[in-house]
Each structure stands twice: as structure tokens, then as C-alpha cells.
Amino acid sequence: MELLNVAAQAAQTDFSFFVVIAGVIGAVGVAFAAAWGISTIAKSAMEASARQPEISADARTSVTLTCAFIDGVALLCAVVCLLAVVTA
């Protein structure tokens, strides 16, 4: 009988704390993933510029656009995670 009471209490538990924790972990994960992606792209562009200096302008343009797209997706994901925290 005690087991049924524990199960009933668990069914009525408010899981907003877990949603907040998941949202914060998601936002931190997004920040780290975006930073890692941008640094990897920048590293590759620097290596390409060192090998062929004449393509540095083209590489800079490509890196700028790619980093902007990564930042945009990361910002969208961070907003979704933080909205989950706020609405929990």
C-alpha cells in the first residue's frame, strides 16, 4: 500500500525544476558547441591562408558567413532553451 502512495505522489510531482535544469544545460551546451564550431572553422581558415596567402580574402569571406550562420542557429537554440526555463 505504501508503494502505491509513493507512486501517486510521484505522478503529481511538478517537474518544472527538471525543465529548468534541462534548459540551462541546453543553453550551456549550445554555447560550447557554437564556440567549438567557430574555432574549428577559424583554425582551418588560418591554416589555408598560411598555405596559400593569395586566397586569404576569399577564406575570410567564407569564414565570416559561416560563423554568422552558426551564431544565428546558436542564438535560436539558446532562445528556445531559455524560453523553456522561463515558461516552466
Summary of the structure (lengths in Angstrom):
residues: 88
radius of gyration: 21.9
end to end distance: 32.2
largest distance: 78.0
contacts: 209
relative contact order: 0.16
helix: 92%
strand: 0%
